[in-house]
């Protein structure tokens, strides 16, 4: 049998390195070109700091590769409890940045603990759902099944609530999305129920875009469920879920939120209406990406980027820099790299012979995919601006470290999959 290091998925590591390198280059461009004179001193060194975090992340990844698979899964409860402790500490002692109180100063490093908490949470979910007792429960209204669902929900919701309490709703949505992907892959709930959750999410989005679109979607989804399941009560449940979530979303948006909060959500549907405030990000971002054309304006030559018209351009809007300076080919290259990495993880998960690596890869895939969809979507005006970074590319040491750690654990579980034959939880 091949040694573990020969079973590592090296193409995934190459994709990781390419994404990190593109991110450092984009950050360097936004902080060392003409835009430098408009930046705060604390921002001018972002490229060097990101490169340093990339080295730290690489060292951590290499260290993880030497862990045995069984040890990683046994550490899941410890990692989860430690992450909850960090989230609570951030609420009590944390520093507020951009409205979110999710930063802890630990020595010389300022850590965004919500990013690190993803690692412990996805590990805990995979370890819990891979237990024999959980995987063997009968789907239905019995005590074992209800306890399994309750345990799964608690593992997801506790850190989600703590993150939302830090005023970081965007990251809270990532935790929920991760739970959805794991739930889909676990087989713990029927497929029609998994689809119902997805339909409710789409209904919530359409409720923001257009009420008529919401009504049409609710009717089409219900008709689809009737054709699929031939069940009247599931069809009725579909109509209630999609319509109910949509109505609730619109009520919350227009009757509960303050005007400035409404603006942040509605700006992507009509940015011109909020051009001087919340819509400014979207207008400048779309203008920059559109002006890049096919080949871009050249490295450090982006007009919108170098004149600092785009807020948060090295963090949440780094995709805009790539679009303006490297053009369609640059943005397409980023998407191809992400597609390749996500497909590799899905393939490794499908081929995994044990529940733990399969479920962990499902969670990591969900995290990467939801980050990609929301971040790219908000830069081109298809999603609200909610502060979701682009994995491996956006500036942020905590996010880079957390995402790299999750990737390293996924690859280690794959490379050492033979160890699960004697893992008791399997």
Beta strands, then each sheet from edge to edge (+ up, - down):
strand 1: 95-97
strand 2: 100-106
strand 3: 109-112
sheet 1: 1+ 2- 3+
end
